[in-house]
Amino acid sequence: MIKKESLLEIGSFHKPHGIKGELTATFDYDIEPSELRCIILDIEGIYVPFFIDSFRRRSASSWLIKLDGVDSEIDAAVFSNQDIYAIAAELPEDITDEEDGFYLYDLVGYKLLADDEEIGVIDGVDDTTANILLIVKSDKSNIIYVPFAEEMITDINKDLKTMSMELPAGLLDLNS
C-alpha cells in the first residue's frame, strides 16, 4: 500500500484532450514525464499508481499525457482536476531544488531586445532539433526565429520580463 508520507505532489491533471484518452497536465517542478516510473493518483482515498502510455508537450507549461488503459475521453474525464503525485524517493534529488528556478520555457512572454531595440515577444520555443530556436512575434505580426545560445544573452531582467541578446549581424534580415 502506498502511503501519503512517501509521496510528493508534483502537479495536476486538468481536462481531457481529444477523444483518445489524453489529459492536459501541468507540473510544479522541472520534470518530464519520461523521468517518472509511474504517477500516483488519489482514487477515493487510496493512492493508486498509473503508468504513462505516451506523452507530448502541449505548451511551455503543460503536457498531454495518456495513461495506460485510458483510451477515451470518457475514461480520461474521471481524472480531471486530480492532483498528480510521485514517489519522492524515485525522483531526482534536485527536483525540489529551487536555487535558480528559471528555465528556457520561462522566457515565453518575455520581450526580446537586441541593440536596445525591442524585436518582439517570445511566443514559444522550438526544441525539436539540436539547435534551439526562440519563436518571436514582432509588433508587425511577423514570426522571427532566433537561435538560442547562452553566449548571445547579455541580460535577463525578471522584473521587466525582458531578455537582451547580442545577435549576429544580418540575422534579423533573414526573417523578413
Backbone as a printed PyTorch tensor [residue, N CA C, xyz], in Angstrom:
tensor([[[  0.8470,  -1.1830,   0.0000],
         [  0.0000,   0.0000,   0.0000],
         [  0.8910,   1.2440,   0.0000]],

        [[  0.5470,   2.2030,  -0.8220],
         [  1.3010,   3.4490,  -0.9280],
         [  0.7940,   4.4240,   0.1310]],

        [[  1.7180,   4.9570,   0.9120],
         [  1.3440,   5.9020,   1.9690],
         [  1.6310,   7.3290,   1.5200]],

        [[  0.7700,   8.2390,   1.9240],
         [  0.8930,   9.6350,   1.5230],
         [  2.2450,  10.2310,   1.9300]],

        [[  2.8000,   9.7900,   3.0540],
         [  4.0740,  10.3280,   3.5450],
         [  5.2220,  10.0680,   2.5690]],

        [[  5.0790,   9.0430,   1.7170],
         [  6.1540,   8.7050,   0.7750],
         [  6.0070,   9.4240,  -0.5660]],

        [[  4.9810,  10.2640,  -0.6840],
         [  4.6710,  10.9110,  -1.9560],
         [  4.9980,  12.3960,  -1.9430]],

        [[  5.1920,  12.9300,  -3.1420],
         [  5.3460,  14.3660,  -3.3420],
         [  4.3440,  14.7740,  -4.4190]],

        [[  3.5380,  15.7760,  -4.1190],
         [  2.6140,  16.2890,  -5.1320],
         [  3.4460,  17.0500,  -6.1590]],

        [[  3.3570,  16.6230,  -7.4210],
         [  4.2170,  17.2140,  -8.4480],
         [  3.4540,  18.0120,  -9.4980]],

        [[  2.1290,  17.9540,  -9.4880],
         [  1.3580,  18.6860, -10.4900],
         [ -0.1060,  18.3060, -10.4520]],

        [[ -0.7830,  18.5250, -11.5740],
         [ -2.2020,  18.1700, -11.6300],
         [ -2.6570,  17.9420, -13.0660]],

        [[ -3.6840,  17.1050, -13.1720],
         [ -4.3690,  16.9250, -14.4420],
         [ -5.4500,  17.9850, -14.5240]],

        [[ -5.7780,  18.3850, -15.7420],
         [ -6.8280,  19.3690, -15.9140],
         [ -8.0170,  18.7280, -16.6170]],

        [[ -8.0720,  18.8000, -17.9060],
         [ -9.2260,  18.2290, -18.6020],
         [ -8.7470,  17.3170, -19.7260]],

        [[ -9.6470,  16.4440, -20.1910],
         [ -9.2890,  15.5790, -21.3230],
         [ -8.9940,  16.4080, -22.5690]],

        [[ -8.1360,  15.8560, -23.4090],
         [ -7.7850,  16.5000, -24.6730],
         [ -8.0710,  15.4910, -25.7790]],

        [[ -9.0190,  15.8070, -26.6280],
         [ -9.3510,  14.9070, -27.7240],
         [-10.1670,  13.7190, -27.2550]],

        [[-10.2370,  12.7140, -28.1200],
         [-11.1110,  11.5710, -27.8490],
         [-10.3590,  10.2740, -27.5540]],

        [[ -9.0330,  10.3140, -27.5320],
         [ -8.2490,   9.0890, -27.3650],
         [ -7.7180,   8.8800, -25.9520]],

        [[ -8.1920,   9.6740, -24.9870],
         [ -7.8140,   9.4510, -23.6000],
         [ -6.6760,  10.3090, -23.0770]],

        [[ -6.2220,  11.2880, -23.8510],
         [ -5.1570,  12.1660, -23.3650],
         [ -5.7170,  13.1680, -22.3580]],

        [[ -4.8710,  13.5470, -21.4040],
         [ -5.2220,  14.5520, -20.4070],
         [ -4.1910,  15.6710, -20.4280]],

        [[ -4.6530,  16.8900, -20.2230],
         [ -3.7420,  18.0150, -20.0830],
         [ -3.2150,  18.0140, -18.6560]],

        [[ -1.8920,  18.1440, -18.5140],
         [ -1.2730,  18.1330, -17.1950],
         [ -0.2390,  19.2500, -17.0890]],

        [[ -0.0910,  19.7550, -15.8760],
         [  0.9910,  20.6960, -15.5890],
         [  1.7620,  20.1620, -14.3890]],

        [[  3.0700,  20.4550, -14.3820],
         [  3.9210,  20.0290, -13.2740],
         [  4.4230,  21.2510, -12.5360]],

        [[  4.5450,  21.1160, -11.2210],
         [  5.0460,  22.2010, -10.3780],
         [  6.5630,  22.2500, -10.3440]],

        [[  7.2060,  21.2230, -10.8840],
         [  8.6620,  21.1220, -10.8720],
         [  9.1520,  20.9320, -12.3010]],

        [[ 10.4330,  21.1680, -12.4900],
         [ 11.0410,  20.9750, -13.8000],
         [ 11.2880,  19.4690, -13.9840]],

        [[ 10.2580,  18.8110, -14.4460],
         [ 10.3170,  17.3630, -14.6180],
         [  9.5760,  17.0110, -15.8980]],

        [[ 10.0510,  15.9840, -16.5650],
         [  9.3810,  15.4930, -17.7600],
         [  8.7590,  14.1520, -17.4390]],

        [[  7.6510,  13.8190, -18.0770],
         [  7.0030,  12.5320, -17.8130],
         [  7.9370,  11.3360, -17.9950]],

        [[  8.9210,  11.4480, -18.8730],
         [  9.8450,  10.3330, -19.0930],
         [ 10.6920,  10.0260, -17.8550]],

        [[ 10.8000,  10.9630, -16.9230],
         [ 11.5810,  10.7690, -15.7060],
         [ 10.8030,  10.0280, -14.6230]],

        [[  9.5240,   9.7770, -14.8790],
         [  8.6690,   9.1450, -13.8780],
         [  8.4340,   7.6780, -14.2210]],

        [[  8.6540,   6.8020, -13.2320],
         [  8.3530,   5.3810, -13.4450],
         [  6.8410,   5.2150, -13.5500]],

        [[  6.1250,   5.9390, -12.6990],
         [  4.6640,   5.9530, -12.7230],
         [  4.2190,   7.2300, -12.0330]],

        [[  2.9450,   7.5170, -12.1430],
         [  2.3730,   8.6200, -11.3730],
         [  1.3590,   8.0090, -10.4140]],

        [[  1.0820,   8.7290,  -9.3600],
         [  0.1640,   8.2470,  -8.3420],
         [ -1.0100,   9.2150,  -8.2730]],

        [[ -2.2180,   8.6630,  -8.2350],
         [ -3.4180,   9.4770,  -8.0940],
         [ -4.1990,   9.0190,  -6.8710]],

        [[ -4.8590,   9.9590,  -6.2310],
         [ -5.7080,   9.6540,  -5.0810],
         [ -7.0830,   9.2530,  -5.6270]],

        [[ -7.3810,   7.9770,  -5.5390],
         [ -8.6770,   7.4640,  -6.0040],
         [ -9.4670,   7.0440,  -4.7750]],

        [[-10.4130,   7.8780,  -4.4010],
         [-11.2720,   7.6330,  -3.2370],
         [-10.4730,   7.3090,  -1.9830]],

        [[ -9.4090,   8.0900,  -1.7420],
         [ -8.6150,   7.9360,  -0.5320],
         [ -7.5190,   6.8900,  -0.6080]],

        [[ -7.3920,   6.2070,  -1.7440],
         [ -6.3480,   5.2050,  -1.9250],
         [ -5.4030,   5.7140,  -3.0050]],

        [[ -4.0940,   5.6600,  -2.7170],
         [ -3.1080,   6.1370,  -3.6820],
         [ -2.7760,   5.0090,  -4.6560]],

        [[ -3.1400,   5.2480,  -5.9250],
         [ -3.0580,   4.2170,  -6.9590],
         [ -2.0240,   4.6220,  -8.0150]],

        [[ -1.1040,   3.6950,  -8.3510],
         [ -0.1210,   4.0010,  -9.4000],
         [ -0.7220,   3.8230, -10.7940]],

        [[ -0.3410,   4.7170, -11.7040],
         [ -0.7340,   4.6250, -13.1070],
         [  0.5250,   4.7810, -13.9460]],

        [[  0.6180,   4.0130, -15.0130],
         [  1.7670,   4.0800, -15.8920],
         [  1.4370,   4.9510, -17.0900]],

        [[  2.4130,   5.7190, -17.5100],
         [  2.2310,   6.6370, -18.6280],
         [  2.4450,   5.8620, -19.9240]],

        [[  1.4220,   5.8700, -20.7710],
         [  1.4900,   5.1870, -22.0660],
         [  2.2440,   6.0550, -23.0800]],

        [[  1.9060,   7.3470, -23.1140],
         [  2.5830,   8.2800, -24.0190],
         [  2.4060,   9.6950, -23.4870]],

        [[  3.2450,  10.5910, -24.0050],
         [  3.1540,  11.9930, -23.5980],
         [  3.7520,  12.8550, -24.6990]],

        [[  3.3500,  14.1110, -24.7060],
         [  3.9160,  15.1040, -25.6170],
         [  3.6870,  16.4780, -25.0090]],

        [[  4.5780,  17.3830, -25.3490],
         [  4.4540,  18.7350, -24.8130],
         [  3.2970,  19.4360, -25.5170]],

        [[  2.4750,  20.1050, -24.7410],
         [  1.3650,  20.8790, -25.3050],
         [  1.7480,  22.3470, -25.4330]],

        [[  2.3950,  22.8660, -24.4100],
         [  2.8430,  24.2640, -24.4120],
         [  4.0520,  24.3520, -23.4870]],

        [[  4.5040,  25.5590, -23.2660],
         [  5.6690,  25.7490, -22.4130],
         [  5.4260,  25.2300, -21.0020]],

        [[  4.1970,  25.2430, -20.5760],
         [  3.9210,  24.8660, -19.1900],
         [  3.0050,  23.6530, -19.0410]],

        [[  2.6590,  22.9900, -20.1330],
         [  1.7520,  21.8570, -19.9880],
         [  2.1110,  20.6990, -20.9160]],

        [[  1.6210,  19.5390, -20.5540],
         [  1.8540,  18.2960, -21.2850],
         [  0.5200,  17.6450, -21.6170]],

        [[  0.5180,  16.8210, -22.6420],
         [ -0.6030,  15.9290, -22.9130],
         [ -0.1170,  14.5370, -22.5550]],

        [[ -0.8190,  13.8990, -21.6270],
         [ -0.3990,  12.5970, -21.1210],
         [ -1.5260,  11.5920, -21.3260]],

        [[ -1.1470,  10.4210, -21.8270],
         [ -2.0950,   9.3170, -21.9650],
         [ -1.6590,   8.2270, -20.9990]],

        [[ -2.5620,   7.8490, -20.1160],
         [ -2.2820,   6.7950, -19.1490],
         [ -2.6220,   5.4370, -19.7440]],

        [[ -1.8700,   4.4390, -19.3410],
         [ -2.1020,   3.0740, -19.7900],
         [ -3.5190,   2.6410, -19.3920]],

        [[ -4.2870,   2.1650, -20.3640],
         [ -5.6480,   1.6990, -20.1040],
         [ -6.7150,   2.7710, -20.1890]],

        [[ -6.3230,   4.0200, -20.3720],
         [ -7.2840,   5.1170, -20.5180],
         [ -7.3390,   5.4380, -22.0050]],

        [[ -8.4360,   4.9980, -22.6530],
         [ -8.4750,   5.0380, -24.1110],
         [ -9.5700,   5.9050, -24.7150]],

        [[-10.2830,   6.6540, -23.8870],
         [-11.3410,   7.5050, -24.4370],
         [-11.4740,   8.7700, -23.6070]],

        [[-12.1700,   9.7220, -24.1660],
         [-12.4240,  10.9730, -23.4540],
         [-13.2210,  10.7080, -22.1700]],

        [[-14.1270,   9.7530, -22.2310],
         [-14.9400,   9.4130, -21.0550],
         [-14.0670,   8.8130, -19.9540]],

        [[-13.1520,   7.8980, -20.3320],
         [-12.2290,   7.3150, -19.3490],
         [-11.3560,   8.4060, -18.7270]],

        [[-10.8830,   9.3310, -19.5420],
         [ -9.9800,  10.3870, -19.0880],
         [-10.6850,  11.3870, -18.1750]],

        [[-11.9700,  11.6220, -18.4060],
         [-12.7110,  12.6160, -17.6270],
         [-12.6940,  12.3110, -16.1270]],

        [[-12.5620,  11.0440, -15.7740],
         [-12.5120,  10.6340, -14.3650],
         [-11.3220,  11.2870, -13.6520]],

        [[-10.2470,  11.5830, -14.4040],
         [ -9.0270,  12.1130, -13.8110],
         [ -8.9360,  13.6420, -13.8670]],

        [[ -9.9550,  14.3020, -14.3980],
         [ -9.9600,  15.7650, -14.4870],
         [ -9.7910,  16.3880, -13.1060]],

        [[ -8.9760,  17.4170, -13.0430],
         [ -8.7440,  18.1890, -11.8170],
         [ -8.1820,  17.3610, -10.6670]],

        [[ -7.4550,  16.3030, -10.9720],
         [ -6.8120,  15.4590,  -9.9590],
         [ -5.3750,  15.9130,  -9.7490]],

        [[ -4.9300,  15.8890,  -8.5010],
         [ -3.5260,  16.1410,  -8.2070],
         [ -2.7030,  14.9310,  -8.6280]],

        [[ -1.4840,  15.1940,  -9.1140],
         [ -0.5660,  14.1360,  -9.5330],
         [  0.5350,  14.0350,  -8.4860]],

        [[  0.7950,  12.8070,  -8.0400],
         [  1.8480,  12.5450,  -7.0650],
         [  2.8970,  11.6300,  -7.6860]],

        [[  4.0720,  11.6410,  -7.0830],
         [  5.1300,  10.7070,  -7.4480],
         [  5.7670,  10.2200,  -6.1530]],

        [[  6.3650,   9.0540,  -6.2140],
         [  7.0570,   8.5310,  -5.0480],
         [  8.3380,   9.3570,  -4.8760]],

        [[  8.4270,  10.0660,  -3.7750],
         [  9.5130,  11.0230,  -3.5560],
         [ 10.8890,  10.3800,  -3.6850]],

        [[ 11.0530,   9.1750,  -3.2060],
         [ 12.3530,   8.5020,  -3.2480],
         [ 12.7950,   8.1760,  -4.6770]],

        [[ 11.8650,   8.1540,  -5.6200],
         [ 12.1980,   7.8370,  -7.0130],
         [ 12.4970,   9.0700,  -7.8500]],

        [[ 12.3170,  10.2480,  -7.2840],
         [ 12.5510,  11.4890,  -8.0170],
         [ 14.0240,  11.8720,  -7.9220]],

        [[ 14.5260,  12.5830,  -8.9350],
         [ 15.9090,  13.0710,  -8.8480],
         [ 16.0720,  13.9180,  -7.5870]],

        [[ 17.2460,  13.8470,  -6.9700],
         [ 17.4860,  14.5520,  -5.7050],
         [ 17.2770,  16.0520,  -5.8070]],

        [[ 17.5850,  16.6300,  -6.9660],
         [ 17.4960,  18.0830,  -7.1050],
         [ 16.1400,  18.5710,  -7.5960]],

        [[ 15.1370,  17.7010,  -7.5970],
         [ 13.8280,  18.0680,  -8.1620],
         [ 13.2000,  19.2500,  -7.4210]],

        [[ 13.3810,  19.3220,  -6.1300],
         [ 12.7770,  20.4260,  -5.3810],
         [ 13.7600,  21.5480,  -5.1280]],

        [[ 14.9440,  21.4530,  -5.7250],
         [ 15.9610,  22.4900,  -5.5680],
         [ 15.5600,  23.6970,  -6.3890]],

        [[ 15.1360,  24.7440,  -5.7320],
         [ 14.6650,  25.9480,  -6.4080],
         [ 15.7530,  27.0200,  -6.4390]],

        [[ 17.0170,  26.5910,  -6.4730],
         [ 18.1310,  27.5390,  -6.4040],
         [ 18.0090,  28.6330,  -7.4530]],

        [[ 17.8840,  28.2560,  -8.7220],
         [ 17.7140,  29.2930,  -9.7320],
         [ 16.2610,  29.3490, -10.1950]],

        [[ 15.6090,  28.2100, -10.3180],
         [ 14.1920,  28.1600, -10.6360],
         [ 13.8170,  28.8290, -11.9440]],

        [[ 14.7480,  28.9880, -12.8680],
         [ 14.4590,  29.6730, -14.1230],
         [ 14.9010,  28.7830, -15.2730]],

        [[ 13.9920,  28.5160, -16.1870],
         [ 14.2470,  27.5680, -17.2630],
         [ 13.9200,  28.1950, -18.6160]],

        [[ 14.3500,  27.5390, -19.6670],
         [ 14.1680,  28.0300, -21.0280],
         [ 12.7170,  28.4240, -21.3040]],

        [[ 11.7760,  27.5630, -20.9380],
         [ 10.3700,  27.8410, -21.2320],
         [  9.8090,  28.9970, -20.4000]],

        [[ 10.5170,  29.3910, -19.3590],
         [ 10.0910,  30.5530, -18.5840],
         [ 10.2390,  31.8470, -19.3780]],

        [[ 11.0090,  31.8140, -20.4660],
         [ 11.2090,  33.0080, -21.2940],
         [  9.9920,  33.3530, -22.1580]],

        [[  9.0650,  32.4120, -22.3080],
         [  7.8690,  32.6890, -23.1010],
         [  7.1100,  33.8470, -22.4470]],

        [[  6.8050,  34.8640, -23.2440],
         [  6.1440,  36.0700, -22.7490],
         [  7.1120,  37.2200, -22.4980]],

        [[  8.4040,  36.9320, -22.4980],
         [  9.4130,  37.9780, -22.3150],
         [  9.6030,  38.7660, -23.6150]],

        [[  9.9210,  40.0520, -23.4740],
         [ 10.2790,  40.8710, -24.6340],
         [ 11.7330,  40.5890, -24.9730]],

        [[ 12.0120,  40.4210, -26.2580],
         [ 13.3740,  40.2080, -26.7090],
         [ 13.9350,  41.5290, -27.2100]],

        [[ 15.0950,  41.9040, -26.6660],
         [ 15.7630,  43.1400, -27.0550],
         [ 17.1050,  42.8080, -27.6920]],

        [[ 17.4500,  43.5570, -28.7290],
         [ 18.7670,  43.4520, -29.3590],
         [ 19.2040,  44.8590, -29.7060]],

        [[ 20.4110,  45.2290, -29.3270],
         [ 20.9210,  46.5910, -29.5360],
         [ 19.9500,  47.6290, -28.9830]],

        [[ 19.4040,  47.3550, -27.8090],
         [ 18.4640,  48.2360, -27.1010],
         [ 17.1710,  48.5050, -27.8650]],

        [[ 16.8560,  47.6860, -28.8650],
         [ 15.5940,  47.7980, -29.5900],
         [ 14.7590,  46.5590, -29.3290]],

        [[ 13.4490,  46.7710, -29.1830],
         [ 12.5640,  45.6330, -28.9740],
         [ 12.3390,  44.9090, -30.3010]],

        [[ 12.6600,  43.6230, -30.3170],
         [ 12.4680,  42.7890, -31.5070],
         [ 11.0560,  42.2370, -31.5350]],

        [[ 10.5500,  41.8580, -30.3670],
         [  9.2150,  41.3010, -30.2500],
         [  9.0840,  40.5430, -28.9400]],

        [[  8.0250,  39.7390, -28.8470],
         [  7.7540,  38.9690, -27.6430],
         [  8.0130,  37.4960, -27.9430]],

        [[  8.7090,  36.8270, -27.0420],
         [  8.9800,  35.3980, -27.2130],
         [  7.6660,  34.6550, -27.0460]],

        [[  7.2380,  34.0140, -28.1260],
         [  5.9320,  33.3610, -28.1820],
         [  6.0320,  31.8610, -27.9720]],

        [[  7.2360,  31.3120, -28.1130],
         [  7.4090,  29.8820, -27.9430],
         [  8.8610,  29.4930, -28.1150]],

        [[  9.1170,  28.2100, -27.9440],
         [ 10.4570,  27.6590, -28.0680],
         [ 10.3560,  26.4030, -28.9340]],

        [[ 11.2060,  26.3180, -29.9430],
         [ 11.2670,  25.1160, -30.7680],
         [ 12.5280,  24.3600, -30.3670]],

        [[ 12.3270,  23.2890, -29.6000],
         [ 13.4700,  22.4900, -29.1580],
         [ 13.4320,  21.0820, -29.7550]],

        [[ 12.8290,  20.9780, -30.9430],
         [ 12.6950,  19.6760, -31.5910],
         [ 13.9530,  19.2520, -32.3260]],

        [[ 14.9130,  20.1540, -32.4730],
         [ 16.1830,  19.8220, -33.1200],
         [ 17.3290,  20.1880, -32.1780]],

        [[ 18.5420,  19.8850, -32.5790],
         [ 19.7050,  20.1960, -31.7520],
         [ 19.8940,  21.7030, -31.5850]],

        [[ 19.4250,  22.4860, -32.5610],
         [ 19.5360,  23.9450, -32.4930],
         [ 18.2240,  24.5270, -31.9910]],

        [[ 18.2140,  24.9660, -30.7500],
         [ 17.0050,  25.5200, -30.1430],
         [ 16.7360,  26.8990, -30.7260]],

        [[ 15.4690,  27.1310, -31.0790],
         [ 15.0600,  28.4300, -31.6310],
         [ 14.0170,  29.0710, -30.7310]],

        [[ 14.1590,  30.3760, -30.5220],
         [ 13.1110,  31.1510, -29.8770],
         [ 12.1630,  31.6060, -30.9730]],

        [[ 10.8800,  31.4490, -30.7600],
         [  9.8750,  31.9000, -31.7210],
         [  9.3810,  33.2460, -31.2150]],

        [[  9.7210,  34.2940, -31.9580],
         [  9.4540,  35.6610, -31.5180],
         [  8.4100,  36.2770, -32.4350]],

        [[  7.3830,  36.8510, -31.8260],
         [  6.3300,  37.5360, -32.5870],
         [  6.6150,  39.0270, -32.5150]],

        [[  6.8740,  39.6410, -33.6980],
         [  7.1830,  41.0720, -33.7190],
         [  5.8940,  41.8810, -33.6860]],

        [[  6.0360,  43.1850, -33.4770],
         [  4.8470,  44.0500, -33.4430],
         [  4.1800,  44.1440, -34.8150]],

        [[  4.8760,  43.6970, -35.8580],
         [  4.3050,  43.6800, -37.2080],
         [  3.6080,  42.3520, -37.4790]],

        [[  3.4210,  41.5580, -36.4250],
         [  2.8160,  40.2250, -36.5050],
         [  3.6440,  39.2540, -37.3270]],

        [[  4.9150,  39.5640, -37.5360],
         [  5.8180,  38.6300, -38.1990],
         [  6.3360,  37.6420, -37.1620]],

        [[  6.6520,  36.4510, -37.6110],
         [  7.2990,  35.4730, -36.7530],
         [  8.7880,  35.4880, -37.0870]],

        [[  9.6060,  35.6240, -36.0630],
         [ 11.0520,  35.6630, -36.2330],
         [ 11.6350,  34.4960, -35.4360]],

        [[ 12.5050,  33.7420, -36.0770],
         [ 13.1750,  32.6260, -35.4090],
         [ 14.5820,  33.0740, -35.0230]],

        [[ 14.8650,  33.0260, -33.7250],
         [ 16.1490,  33.4740, -33.2060],
         [ 16.8330,  32.2850, -32.5380]],

        [[ 18.0530,  31.9590, -32.9590],
         [ 18.7500,  30.8500, -32.3040],
         [ 19.0080,  31.1730, -30.8380]],

        [[ 18.7930,  30.1740, -29.9980],
         [ 19.0470,  30.3590, -28.5750],
         [ 20.4330,  29.8280, -28.2520]],

        [[ 21.2880,  30.7230, -27.8210],
         [ 22.6360,  30.3520, -27.3910],
         [ 22.9700,  31.2130, -26.1840]],

        [[ 23.3390,  30.5800, -25.0970],
         [ 23.6040,  31.3130, -23.8560],
         [ 24.6540,  32.3930, -24.0250]],

        [[ 25.6320,  32.1490, -24.9040],
         [ 26.6910,  33.1450, -25.0820],
         [ 26.1960,  34.4210, -25.7700]],

        [[ 25.0180,  34.3910, -26.3820],
         [ 24.4700,  35.5980, -27.0240],
         [ 23.6130,  36.4230, -26.0580]],

        [[ 23.2740,  35.8680, -24.9070],
         [ 22.4400,  36.5760, -23.9300],
         [ 23.3110,  37.5560, -23.1540]],

        [[ 22.8750,  38.8070, -23.1280],
         [ 23.6130,  39.8230, -22.3810],
         [ 22.9200,  40.1790, -21.0630]],

        [[ 21.5930,  39.9680, -20.9830],
         [ 20.8740,  40.3000, -19.7570],
         [ 19.4960,  39.6520, -19.7710]],

        [[ 19.0580,  39.2140, -18.6020],
         [ 17.6740,  38.7700, -18.3980],
         [ 17.1660,  39.5250, -17.1880]],

        [[ 16.0930,  40.2880, -17.3900],
         [ 15.5060,  41.0580, -16.3100],
         [ 14.1500,  40.4330, -15.9800]],

        [[ 14.0970,  39.6990, -14.8620],
         [ 12.8590,  39.0020, -14.4850],
         [ 11.7600,  39.9850, -14.0900]],

        [[ 12.1300,  41.1220, -13.5090],
         [ 11.1290,  42.1040, -13.0940],
         [ 10.4420,  42.7530, -14.2930]],

        [[ 11.2430,  43.1250, -15.3050],
         [ 10.6910,  43.7710, -16.5050],
         [ 10.2620,  42.7510, -17.5650]],

        [[ 10.5840,  41.4730, -17.3250],
         [ 10.3050,  40.3950, -18.2780],
         [ 10.9140,  40.7140, -19.6460]],

        [[ 12.2210,  41.0020, -19.6260],
         [ 12.9460,  41.2670, -20.8690],
         [ 14.2020,  40.3960, -20.9220]],

        [[ 14.6010,  40.0720, -22.1330],
         [ 15.8710,  39.3970, -22.3630],
         [ 16.5900,  40.1450, -23.4600]],

        [[ 17.8380,  40.5310, -23.1730],
         [ 18.6570,  41.2290, -24.1600],
         [ 19.6560,  40.2410, -24.7410]],

        [[ 19.8260,  40.3190, -26.0670],
         [ 20.7610,  39.4360, -26.7500],
         [ 21.6330,  40.2320, -27.6960]],

        [[ 22.8260,  39.7390, -27.9240],
         [ 23.7140,  40.2770, -28.9400],
         [ 23.6080,  39.3240, -30.1260]],

        [[ 22.8760,  39.7560, -31.1470],
         [ 22.6090,  38.8850, -32.2930],
         [ 23.6250,  39.1140, -33.4020]],

        [[ 23.9320,  38.0640, -34.1630],
         [ 24.8500,  38.2080, -35.2800],
         [ 24.2930,  39.2080, -36.3130]],

        [[ 25.1850,  39.9580, -36.9330],
         [ 24.7700,  40.9380, -37.9340],
         [ 24.0000,  40.2450, -39.0560]],

        [[ 22.8870,  40.8440, -39.4420],
         [ 22.0940,  40.3350, -40.5590],
         [ 21.0920,  39.2540, -40.1980]],

        [[ 21.0950,  38.7530, -38.9490],
         [ 20.1900,  37.6830, -38.5760],
         [ 18.7260,  38.0890, -38.7290]],

        [[ 18.4000,  39.2900, -38.2920],
         [ 17.0040,  39.7230, -38.3820],
         [ 16.5700,  39.9550, -39.8160]],

        [[ 17.5090,  40.2600, -40.7050],
         [ 17.1800,  40.4460, -42.1210],
         [ 16.7600,  39.1360, -42.7520]],

        [[ 17.2490,  38.0170, -42.2460],
         [ 16.8910,  36.6980, -42.7950],
         [ 15.4300,  36.3620, -42.5560]],

        [[ 14.8620,  36.9180, -41.5040],
         [ 13.4700,  36.6210, -41.1270],
         [ 12.4650,  37.5410, -41.8000]],

        [[ 12.9080,  38.5170, -42.5560],
         [ 11.9940,  39.4930, -43.1530],
         [ 11.2800,  38.9230, -44.3500]]])
